[in-house]
Amino acid sequence: MTISLAIVFPAVLFMILLVVQAGLWWYAEQAALAAAREGVEAGRVNGAPTGAGEQRASEFVGRLGQLATLRQPPRQTGNDPDLYQLSVTVKPLTLIPFVDTTITKTAGAPREKFVPPGAP
């Protein structure tokens, strides 16, 4: 019985570690998407200063602590002047040694613009 427990226990412990790691990856993915959405909401506003979206996304990820850290600064993507897109890349906390992953999420929304009454 003792020998079988010594053989099975590391496998069970490894499976538990994988489940926890999957949860950390999922959390970092959701955090990156939420940061991108926060940045888009700040950057698409009519009259928003340059870099407002990037700053808001950076602040959002900064509040997460070590669970997800910015791999690179958030950056605006896309060439459409009527659409504001922001990409956020984070590095999740890893429990498994020698695993280096990054998660990139992008969000976008139409830019707000003033339209006078009666205009198309």
QUIPE-V365716 format. One record per residue. N is the residue number from 1. PHI is phi in whole degrees, 0 to 359 (* if undefined). Layout:
n=N phi=PHI
n=N phi=PHI
//
This chain:
n=1 phi=*
n=2 phi=293
n=3 phi=293
n=4 phi=294
n=5 phi=294
n=6 phi=293
n=7 phi=276
n=8 phi=280
n=9 phi=302
n=10 phi=299
n=11 phi=294
n=12 phi=295
n=13 phi=297
n=14 phi=295
n=15 phi=296
n=16 phi=297
n=17 phi=298
n=18 phi=295
n=19 phi=295
n=20 phi=295
n=21 phi=296
n=22 phi=298
n=23 phi=296
n=24 phi=293
n=25 phi=296
n=26 phi=298
n=27 phi=299
n=28 phi=294
n=29 phi=295
n=30 phi=294
n=31 phi=294
n=32 phi=296
n=33 phi=294
n=34 phi=295
n=35 phi=295
n=36 phi=296
n=37 phi=294
n=38 phi=299
n=39 phi=296
n=40 phi=296
n=41 phi=298
n=42 phi=280
n=43 phi=273
n=44 phi=272
n=45 phi=295
n=46 phi=300
n=47 phi=86
n=48 phi=293
n=49 phi=293
n=50 phi=298
n=51 phi=87
n=52 phi=295
n=53 phi=293
n=54 phi=297
n=55 phi=294
n=56 phi=297
n=57 phi=295
n=58 phi=296
n=59 phi=296
n=60 phi=297
n=61 phi=292
n=62 phi=298
n=63 phi=285
n=64 phi=278
n=65 phi=74
n=66 phi=274
n=67 phi=294
n=68 phi=207
n=69 phi=241
n=70 phi=293
n=71 phi=276
n=72 phi=211
n=73 phi=298
n=74 phi=301
n=75 phi=222
n=76 phi=280
n=77 phi=238
n=78 phi=89
n=79 phi=247
n=80 phi=283
n=81 phi=290
n=82 phi=267
n=83 phi=234
n=84 phi=258
n=85 phi=238
n=86 phi=225
n=87 phi=245
n=88 phi=236
n=89 phi=242
n=90 phi=237
n=91 phi=247
n=92 phi=285
n=93 phi=295
n=94 phi=241
n=95 phi=260
n=96 phi=270
n=97 phi=294
n=98 phi=67
n=99 phi=252
n=100 phi=236
n=101 phi=241
n=102 phi=229
n=103 phi=234
n=104 phi=241
n=105 phi=232
n=106 phi=234
n=107 phi=231
n=108 phi=210
n=109 phi=201
n=110 phi=295
n=111 phi=289
n=112 phi=285
n=113 phi=215
n=114 phi=281
n=115 phi=237
n=116 phi=295
n=117 phi=303
n=118 phi=86
n=119 phi=276
n=120 phi=288
//
